[in-house]
Amino acid sequence: MPAPLSQDDFIAFDRKQAALGQLLFYDKILSGNRNIACATCHHPKLGTGDRLSLGIGEGGEGLGTERTALVDENRIKKRIPRNAPGLWNLGAKELHTLFHDGRLSIDDTYENGFNSPAEEWLPEGLDTLLAAQAIFPLVAQFEMAGNPKENEIAGAVHDRIDASWPILAKRVRVIPEYGRLFVEAFDHIDTPEQVTITEIANALAAFQAIEWQSFDSPFDQYLAGNEAALSDGQKRGLDLFYGKANCASCHAGPLLSDQKFHAIGLPPFGPGRTRRFDPMVRDVGRMGESDRLEDAYRFRTPMLRNVELTGPYGHNGAYPTLEGIVRHHLNPDGMLAEWSPETARLPSAPWLEAIDFVVWNDKREMARQALFRDISPLTLSDDDVSDLVAFLTSLTGTQSVTSPPFGIPEKVPSGLPLDE
């Protein structure tokens, strides 16, 4: 078992910057059409996710399972191709790779400290991996930017990825309250005109890292020496997790993730995160970033604290319950054969339904995916599965979940409505 997490395992962030980041996180000003915020798909009321298998980003209305796709000329053109992950413990020092396919990592390939989709065009001065991550949803067409010709942000992204960030920064800094807060929070900012996307990203990172830091679960208390923190069933589940079930071979270390990539044969559906030259709907996972065949259909191991709160599970949210995803790990091909489209939590969008499950009719693609498995079947009793699920619920934080440092603001400086 890992050593207990402590405050020393997390990057220290400035609380004034975090307070500013709180407002930005909930403010739709950062989206191209001013109609979606970071919080829309990562809301604390929904475990910092959206409770959907594949969400509706830019162009939708509502929150979580109540979020709807608009119709007629305003209808969405595509679902978000992957599940919205939870935001817990993203400020950990040990963390070096983000996104389901690992397309952002700490690396000096482009001589700016990160290997990222922006390559050499990534802005300078980003303090952390989390800050680097924060700027990419802002320029993703179906997440927050919108479609070309709809707004100046989307149009600029269509030209080159870094062209939109100065426009977004100006949009924020000309709001008097934001301008004042940036001057107060950043020592090197003397006037609002100096604010760039870098300060916005660093503020967003500071907020997320402080707000959703969680290591006070019953499991953490148990690691610290309090054996009474876990029930008998949870202790049996812990023994399975670190023993016969072999969960800890991937969900390893203090963060309960090896930060590596594994093929577990999840049921494929949705538009997939296709590459420019893909001739069909598919998601090849890590291979989309690395271009190496050995990485095909492999996805990053998620961290597990607060996993009880962050369903549906898997890179595409294939399973709505912990029991479902546990049973899939035990018998991937058997569960794949039994899985049905009704299992997925997909907001109604009839005009997209032809795409949602088209991959199931592509026999060659399904056969290719079946070649890649990094887990072998394992027989456990129903009681064992129940104990494993019980253990996973022991990873849920206590005060860190119920009383976060900042919470949801009553309003944001742009005056735009909040998603609540």
Disulfide bonds with the S-S distance in Angstrom:
none
